[in-house]
Amino acid sequence: MGTVSTLPRSRALTRDDLDAMPDDGHRYELVDGALIVTPAPSTRHQCAVLRMAVLLDRVCPARHIVMVSPFDVALAADTVLQPDVLVARRADLTERDLPTAPLLAVEVLSPSTRMIDLNLKLARYEAAGTPSYWVVDPDVPALTAWQLTAGRYVEVAHASAGEPFDASSPFPVAFTPAQLVT
C-alpha cells in the first residue's frame, strides 16, 4: 500500500507542502496556495512539447536555456508552476528550480488543462512579469502568443497549421504550428 498524504486544512498550501506530494506520475502545481493536479500528458501533447523544445533549443543563445517539464518555476511561496517548455537566463537557475519569472513560458493544451492554461496560468505569468507566454493547441494545430506590454499581456500573434509564426522574443525563432505535431 502506498503512502497516504494528508493536506493541511484551513490554510493555503506552500512550496513545502508541494515538496511532500507523492511521486505518482501526476503533475502537482500551486497557484496562490491552491493545489492543481493533472494527469500524465498524452502522446500528442508530449510530441508537441519535445518538438517545441528542440525548435527553441536550436536557436537559443548560450546565455539562455530551454527546459521542459517537470521543472519548477517558483513565482512565490504559494505559487509553483511547471510550464511545458520554458526559456530562462542560465544565471537565474538554481539546482532546484527557477526562482523567478521565465523569459518565455509555453503551455501545450490538453483537455484537462485548457482552462487553466488559458486563464489561470496566463494571469499568473502576467502578474509575475514573464515577458512572453505562448499556448499551443496540438489538435488544430495552432499557437497563440502574448507579449508583456506595460505590465499587461497583449496578443501579438496567432498562427494555425502551416501559417508562419515568427517571434523576436526571447530570441528570434520561426516555425509553423504544423511542425509541432507532424
C-alpha positions in Angstrom: 0.0 0.0 0.0 1.3 3.5 -0.9 1.9 6.4 1.3 -1.1 8.5 2.0 -0.6 12.2 2.1 -2.8 14.4 4.3 -3.1 18.0 3.1 -3.2 20.8 5.7 -6.6 22.3 6.3 -7.6 25.9 6.9 -4.6 27.5 5.1 -3.1 28.0 1.7 -0.6 25.4 0.6 3.1 26.3 0.3 6.2 25.1 -1.5 7.0 22.8 1.5 3.6 21.1 1.1 4.2 20.7 -2.6 7.5 19.0 -1.9 5.8 16.4 0.3 3.5 15.3 -2.6 3.9 11.7 -3.7 5.9 10.9 -6.9 2.9 9.2 -8.6 3.0 10.3 -12.2 0.7 13.3 -11.7 1.8 16.9 -12.1 1.4 19.0 -8.9 1.4 22.8 -9.2 0.4 25.6 -6.8 -1.4 28.8 -7.8 -1.9 31.2 -4.9 -1.9 28.3 -2.4 -4.4 26.2 -4.3 -3.2 22.7 -5.5 -3.6 21.8 -9.2 -3.2 18.1 -10.0 -3.2 17.0 -13.6 -2.7 13.5 -15.1 0.3 12.5 -17.2 0.0 14.1 -20.6 -0.9 12.3 -23.9 1.5 11.2 -26.6 0.3 14.1 -28.9 1.0 16.6 -26.1 4.4 15.3 -25.3 5.4 15.2 -29.0 4.4 18.9 -29.3 6.4 19.7 -26.2 9.5 17.9 -27.5 9.3 19.5 -30.9 8.8 23.0 -29.4 11.8 22.5 -27.1 14.0 21.3 -30.0 13.0 24.2 -32.2 13.8 26.7 -29.4 17.0 25.0 -28.4 18.4 25.1 -31.9 18.4 28.9 -31.9 18.8 29.6 -28.1 21.7 31.9 -27.3 24.3 30.4 -24.9 23.3 32.8 -22.0 19.8 31.3 -22.0 18.5 27.7 -21.5 15.5 25.8 -22.7 13.9 23.5 -20.2 10.9 21.1 -20.3 8.5 20.0 -17.6 8.7 18.8 -14.9 10.8 21.7 -13.7 9.5 24.1 -11.1 9.1 27.8 -11.6 8.7 29.3 -8.1 6.9 32.6 -8.6 6.1 32.9 -4.9 6.0 30.7 -1.7 2.4 29.8 -2.7 2.8 29.6 -6.5 4.9 27.0 -8.2 4.2 26.2 -11.8 5.7 23.7 -14.3 5.4 25.1 -17.8 5.6 22.5 -20.5 8.6 24.4 -22.0 10.4 27.5 -20.7 13.2 29.7 -21.6 15.3 31.3 -18.8 18.5 33.1 -18.2 21.1 30.4 -17.2 22.2 32.8 -14.4 18.7 32.7 -12.9 18.5 28.9 -12.4 19.3 27.1 -9.2 19.8 23.3 -8.9 16.2 23.0 -7.6 14.2 25.5 -9.7 13.8 28.8 -11.5 13.0 31.2 -8.6 11.9 34.0 -10.9 9.7 34.5 -13.9 11.0 32.8 -17.1 11.6 34.8 -20.2 9.1 32.6 -22.0 6.6 30.1 -20.8 4.9 27.7 -23.2 1.9 25.6 -22.4 0.6 22.8 -24.7 -3.2 22.5 -24.3 -4.9 19.2 -23.3 -8.5 18.6 -22.3 -7.6 18.6 -18.6 -5.5 21.8 -18.7 -7.1 24.0 -21.3 -9.0 26.4 -19.0 -6.1 26.5 -16.5 -3.5 27.3 -19.2 -5.7 30.0 -21.0 -6.8 31.7 -17.8 -5.1 31.0 -14.5 -1.6 30.4 -15.7 -1.8 33.3 -18.2 -2.8 35.6 -15.3 0.0 34.3 -13.0 2.7 34.6 -15.6 1.5 38.1 -16.5 1.5 39.1 -12.8 5.0 37.7 -12.3 6.3 39.7 -15.3 7.0 36.8 -17.7 7.8 38.7 -21.0 6.3 36.1 -23.3 3.6 33.4 -23.0 2.7 31.0 -25.8 -0.1 28.5 -25.9 0.0 25.6 -28.4 -3.2 23.7 -29.3 -1.9 20.4 -30.8 -5.3 19.4 -32.1 -5.7 22.3 -34.5 -2.6 22.8 -34.6 -2.3 26.4 -33.6 -0.2 28.7 -31.5 -1.2 32.0 -29.8 1.5 34.3 -28.4 1.2 37.1 -25.8 3.8 39.7 -25.1 4.0 41.7 -21.8 3.4 45.4 -22.7 3.2 48.0 -19.9 2.6 45.1 -17.4 -0.3 43.5 -19.3 -0.3 40.7 -21.9 -1.2 41.7 -25.4 -1.9 39.0 -28.0 0.9 39.5 -30.6 0.4 36.5 -32.9 -1.8 33.6 -33.8 -0.9 31.0 -36.3 -2.6 27.8 -37.4 -1.4 24.8 -39.3 1.1 25.8 -42.0 0.9 29.6 -41.2 4.3 31.0 -40.2 4.9 32.0 -36.7 7.9 34.5 -36.2 9.0 35.6 -32.8 11.6 38.0 -31.8 11.4 37.5 -28.1 13.1 36.0 -26.1 15.2 35.5 -29.3 14.4 35.1 -33.0 12.7 31.9 -34.0 10.4 30.9 -36.8 8.3 27.8 -37.5 4.7 26.7 -38.2 2.4 25.1 -35.7 2.2 22.1 -38.0 5.8 21.4 -37.3 4.9 20.7 -33.7 2.6 17.8 -34.5 3.7 16.2 -37.8 
